[in-house]
Amino acid sequence: MRTTVAIIGAGPAGLLLARLLDAAGIESVVLESHDRAYVERRQRAGILEHGTADALRAAGAGARMDREGLRHTGIELRFEGRRHRVDFPSLTGGRSVTVYAQTEVCKDLIALRFRGGGPLLFGAEALAVEDADTDAPRVRYRHEGRESVLHCAYVAGCDGYWGVSRAAVPAALSRTYERRYPYAWLGVLADAPPSHDELVYARHDRGFALLSMRSPTVSRLYLQVPESTRAADWSERAIWDELDLRLATDDGGRLARGPITATSVTPMRSHVHEPMRHGRLFLAGDAAHIVPPTGAKGLNLAVGDVVTLARALVAHHADGDPTGLDTYSATCLRRVWQAERFAYAMTAMLHRDPDATPFDDRLQLARLDRIATSRAAATDLAESYTGLPFDDEGARKGGTPEPR
Ligand SMILES: Cc1cc2nc3c(=O)[nH]c(=O)nc-3n(C[C@H](O)[C@H](O)[C@H](O)COP(=O)(O)OP(=O)(O)OC[C@H]3O[C@@H](n4cnc5c(N)ncnc54)[C@H](O)[C@@H]3O)c2cc1C
């Protein structure tokens, strides 16, 4: 098989890239190792930055999001029994976020692809990217029990942290930056109306808790747990009791409870692979970087990467202009590192490290108090949370193009 852009992975990165290329009239083939039901059911992110929502609209994938998504104009921080609301529009010149699950984003993009886009092969596992540093790269893959080769002009490695694309960048050219955290998130999905109308981030001596939602009738809640925790270690009742404790405020109130329909444990990791380009292979999304989920950045970074990549591929393919491809890695990495910084800062401010000293606890509370009392500190949080613009001007001027 032959195409212009081979896209490995049908997560948000691969699917949105495919859609943007379809819209620009550039051929692509998407290879996805799992089946459609798995991709559409996998519970993950749920907060879309302002720019992500705009990008989905511009791609023609925003209609259901605008109907069913929830626009949020702030978050609440809870600590020492106090509440403090961070108001996004007044701090950012009108920006907000949209609560709309990653599962729904993927469903919308898959439906669009099948309604007139190029091929999207489920159950097609990429085995290796070959000759990425030549003008004729190819992807070896297995589909329906047979091995085949996809010849292409460019490869987009959108296959997440566990994919094969990153391995095609020679070790001698790769740099990896990583931090692991000594705790994880126990996540639950519950058929219960959200107990607050915005997300609540709670710092508690027993550990972090997050109250979030997927819809007016479905709550998404998280508890910080030790790294080795298994979801089965927690009963439904223990989960609700612990959430009540950690989210408690001096003005009282308990969470609305309901049946828990899914549980999962997510390890916390920061990871960046540089560069994000090798020859004609471009890494995007989790294939290149992971953030701890505290800042709600993972999905949004994936979208930022592929918006930048699509622009660059269109400019190169249509006009022969290589500038966007040459600066792709530097452009994305500037944004990635800002998100890494923010996700790390939110994680460190809100989680209880098992080795924390009373001094560390005081510092956490001082950071939270600073946000509650300083407009400058609150603005930094609000700007980072609602998302930096998908603007590559800075990198064009200051970024060093990566070697081809
Ligand atoms: C449990 C969990 C909870 C999360 N919660 C949040 C959150 O609350 N907020 C947030 O912002 N982010 C969250 N994230 C992160 C967010 O979901 C990711 O950043 C986002 O999915 C990245 O999209 P992606 O397309 O780059 O990668 P993925 O969504 O991982 O998609 C990669 C795709 O590639 C496919 N693939 C892998 N290998 C191959 C191969 N060899 N051949 C073909 N296909 C392959 C995979 O099956 C997958 O469909 C969470 C992640 C996890 C794991």
The ligand as an ORCA input file, in Angstrom:
! r2SCAN-3c Opt
* xyz 0 1
  C      -5.440      6.222     32.340
  C      -5.122      7.577     31.742
  C      -5.800      8.712     32.209
  C      -5.531      9.969     31.668
  N      -6.186     11.074     32.131
  C      -5.925     12.274     31.575
  C      -6.582     13.459     32.007
  O      -7.407     13.418     32.912
  N      -6.289     14.621     31.389
  C      -5.380     14.691     30.342
  O      -5.168     15.761     29.746
  N      -4.741     13.617     29.936
  C      -4.994     12.415     30.514
  N      -4.356     11.336     30.067
  C      -3.450     11.511     28.966
  C      -4.194     11.601     27.630
  O      -5.211     10.641     27.602
  C      -3.155     11.368     26.554
  O      -2.200     12.400     26.654
  C      -3.761     11.333     25.158
  O      -4.497     10.145     24.990
  C      -2.660     11.416     24.111
  O      -3.176     11.136     22.856
  P      -2.296     10.393     21.767
  O      -3.145     10.314     20.569
  O      -0.972     11.038     21.689
  O      -1.996      8.948     22.372
  P      -3.004      7.753     22.721
  O      -4.323      8.262     23.139
  O      -2.253      6.871     23.668
  O      -3.206      6.999     21.345
  C      -2.203      6.218     20.780
  C      -2.870      5.164     19.923
  O      -1.864      4.422     19.248
  C      -2.223      3.057     19.265
  N      -0.995      2.274     19.086
  C      -0.014      2.051     19.983
  N       0.958      1.306     19.456
  C       0.572      1.062     18.182
  C       1.165      0.320     17.125
  N       2.336     -0.296     17.264
  N       0.506      0.238     15.935
  C      -0.686      0.862     15.760
  N      -1.295      1.567     16.755
  C      -0.652      1.660     17.942
  C      -2.895      2.864     20.606
  O      -3.728      1.729     20.630
  C      -3.663      4.156     20.744
  O      -4.972      4.058     20.232
  C      -4.577     10.082     30.625
  C      -3.898      8.957     30.161
  C      -4.150      7.709     30.728
  C      -3.378      6.489     30.243
*
